[in-house]
Amino acid sequence: MQWWEAFNFSNTTFHFTPVQHWSKRGLFDRNKSLWGGWFIKSNDLALYHAGDTGYSSDFKTTYERLGAPDYSFIPIGAYDPRWFMKDSHVNPEEAVQIALDLQTPYSFGMHWGTFTLTDEPVLEPPARLKTALQEQNLAPDFFISPKPGQILQLTK
């Protein structure tokens, strides 16, 4: 799919949205395919899944084009060292900004706590997320970091 293309399946529309990352699966195929997020919309619910991403204006554009999702899944881990990871992985503070850009009422932190991929301590992302929410005077339930494998109940 190309960015902004959509397909329908069983009364649900899947929009492929741009994010800031890259693609590669083999030695010689860097950026031969697009990377992106998903805005998934049914009659009753709108979800956003950012995938892997660095911070960019893509999230403001997604909001402008598709509206605010009811729930967003935004990465909060794999961000250190910043000199190397900044362009492709957000830190918790940038993740909060993404949620604000999307104007989503509830977000869930993902992409943390499963294995050591980068230099930050494995349990640091949710602690930094909590601090970022406090510093911006945002409610704790605005953006939570479920434990890996935790089941979420999404209601509207």
Buried (B, 14 or more C-beta within 10 A) or exposed (E): EEBBEBEEEEEBBBBBBBBBBEEEEEEEEEEEEBBBBBBBBEEEBBBBBBBBBBBBEBBBBBBEEBEEBBBBBBBBBBBBEEEEBBBBBBBBBBBBBBBBBBEBBBBBBBBBBEEEBBEBEEEBBBEBBBEBBEEEEBEEEBBBBBEEEEEEEEEE
